[in-house]
Amino acid sequence: MNSVRRFLGLVWILLGPAALYYLVSTAVREISHKPFTETKVQWIVFIGVSLPIAAGLVLFGYYALRGEYDRDRA
């Protein structure tokens, strides 16, 4: 089970930046289609809220990969 936790740590580390990349690319595409102030503000808020979530995913994955969540069998 510990190896599964470490593997999933790697998945979380890769998922954070991938989600941000997808979000930013979608924002750029939507803003180019509708270049209004409301659209820009909406996507800035979405990215601003999602940035700490993605950073938390990366941090969580780092700790899982490092073995912080392993259970010792005594």
Secondary structure, DSSP 8 states (H G I E B T S, - for coil): -HHHHHHHHHHHHHHHHHHHHHHHHHHHHHHHHS--HHHHHHHHHHHHHHHHHHHHHHHHHHHHHHTTT-----
